[in-house]
């Protein structure tokens, strides 16, 4: 398989990283590795690391307003952005949203059952 490491996945998913991002990719992978638990993600840890790094790179490239578009007008050119309701900023990029879906799929949420 040609995409077995976080670095390979980053290159595959976003081949247009800036030269600055390419030069820092290894350090960013190291930071993401420290923040994500391999025991939680199991065999999907490299994908999770890649998605977190891609999320960070996209966030750092943003300028101006951000968040989901809540309204847009054409005549008079108006645009409004919604405030993210989540305490996590993962929802602010497609990479973060994908990481959130992956996390939801691998993390077993505790369940309580009422016994009568």
C-alpha positions as a printed NumPy array, in Angstrom:
array([[  0.   ,   0.   ,   0.   ],
       [  1.432,   3.387,  -0.983],
       [ -0.133,   5.379,   1.837],
       [  0.77 ,   3.606,   5.046],
       [  2.209,   6.586,   6.932],
       [  0.696,   9.912,   7.95 ],
       [  3.165,  11.654,   5.655],
       [  2.074,   9.526,   2.679],
       [ -1.591,  10.171,   3.434],
       [ -0.99 ,  13.932,   3.688],
       [  0.77 ,  13.935,   0.303],
       [ -1.99 ,  11.831,  -1.245],
       [ -4.899,  13.851,   0.154],
       [ -3.373,  17.306,  -0.372],
       [ -0.541,  17.336,  -2.924],
       [ -0.581,  21.159,  -3.041],
       [  0.937,  21.942,   0.358],
       [  3.03 ,  25.086,   0.4  ],
       [  6.813,  24.738,   0.639],
       [  6.595,  26.068,   4.212],
       [  4.062,  23.402,   5.128],
       [  6.117,  20.671,   3.441],
       [  9.182,  21.696,   5.444],
       [  7.214,  21.6  ,   8.724],
       [  5.185,  18.485,   7.941],
       [  7.427,  16.159,   9.954],
       [  7.29 ,  18.38 ,  13.056],
       [  3.51 ,  18.737,  12.746],
       [  3.163,  14.951,  12.478],
       [  5.189,  14.683,  15.682],
       [  2.854,  17.117,  17.47 ],
       [ -0.243,  15.303,  16.235],
       [  1.23 ,  11.962,  17.312],
       [  1.604,  13.316,  20.838],
       [ -2.03 ,  14.472,  20.897],
       [ -3.74 ,  11.387,  19.486],
       [ -3.822,   8.047,  21.288],
       [ -2.792,   5.041,  19.18 ],
       [ -4.75 ,   2.777,  21.53 ],
       [ -7.941,   4.67 ,  20.672],
       [ -7.453,   4.828,  16.891],
       [ -5.778,   1.429,  16.475],
       [ -4.96 ,   0.698,  12.845],
       [ -6.413,   4.074,  11.824],
       [ -3.889,   6.127,  13.831],
       [ -1.877,   7.208,  10.761],
       [ -5.071,   8.463,   9.088],
       [ -6.078,  10.337,  12.253],
       [ -2.639,  11.973,  12.489],
       [ -2.759,  12.993,   8.818],
       [ -6.243,  14.48 ,   9.173],
       [ -5.237,  16.503,  12.231],
       [ -2.154,  17.895,  10.459],
       [ -4.205,  18.75 ,   7.349],
       [ -6.764,  20.458,   9.591],
       [ -4.046,  22.563,  11.229],
       [ -2.552,  23.525,   7.867],
       [ -5.938,  24.624,   6.53 ],
       [ -6.7  ,  26.671,   9.651],
       [ -3.36 ,  28.474,   9.464],
       [ -4.019,  29.436,   5.825],
       [ -7.279,  31.183,   6.628],
       [ -7.663,  34.916,   6.66 ],
       [-10.681,  36.966,   7.592],
       [-13.985,  35.516,   8.705],
       [-14.606,  31.828,   8.976],
       [-17.117,  29.25 ,  10.017],
       [-20.157,  27.927,   8.223],
       [-21.853,  30.353,   5.861],
       [-25.207,  31.323,   7.377],
       [-26.427,  33.843,   4.798],
       [-25.352,  35.439,   1.549],
       [-26.842,  38.228,  -0.554],
       [-25.809,  39.123,  -4.04 ],
       [-27.061,  42.685,  -4.554],
       [-24.99 ,  44.813,  -2.177],
       [-22.613,  41.877,  -1.532],
       [-23.289,  40.695,   1.978],
       [-22.091,  37.498,   3.639],
       [-22.595,  36.235,   7.187],
       [-20.903,  33.416,   9.031],
       [-22.323,  31.325,  11.853],
       [-20.504,  30.876,  15.109],
       [-19.44 ,  27.296,  15.719],
       [-21.542,  25.775,  18.496],
       [-18.971,  23.094,  19.252],
       [-16.182,  23.481,  21.781],
       [-13.961,  21.704,  19.253],
       [-12.727,  23.587,  16.225],
       [-12.578,  20.387,  14.174],
       [-15.846,  21.335,  12.531],
       [-14.264,  24.4  ,  10.966],
       [-12.534,  22.406,   8.192],
       [-13.446,  19.406,   6.075],
       [-10.315,  17.649,   7.425],
       [-11.448,  18.243,  11.   ],
       [-14.949,  17.036,  10.204],
       [-13.508,  13.845,   8.742],
       [-11.355,  13.396,  11.858],
       [-14.451,  13.88 ,  14.024],
       [-16.339,  11.196,  12.047],
       [-13.368,   8.835,  12.37 ],
       [-13.194,   9.52 ,  16.106],
       [-16.919,   8.882,  16.491],
       [-16.491,   5.547,  14.715],
       [-13.578,   4.3  ,  16.816],
       [-14.462,   5.609,  20.262],
       [-16.925,   3.502,  22.201],
       [-19.163,   5.859,  24.117],
       [-20.292,   4.581,  27.514],
       [-23.92 ,   3.622,  27.698],
       [-26.1  ,   3.406,  30.748],
       [-29.108,   1.139,  30.89 ],
       [-31.906,   1.609,  33.324],
       [-32.913,  -1.593,  35.055],
       [-36.425,  -1.875,  36.414]])
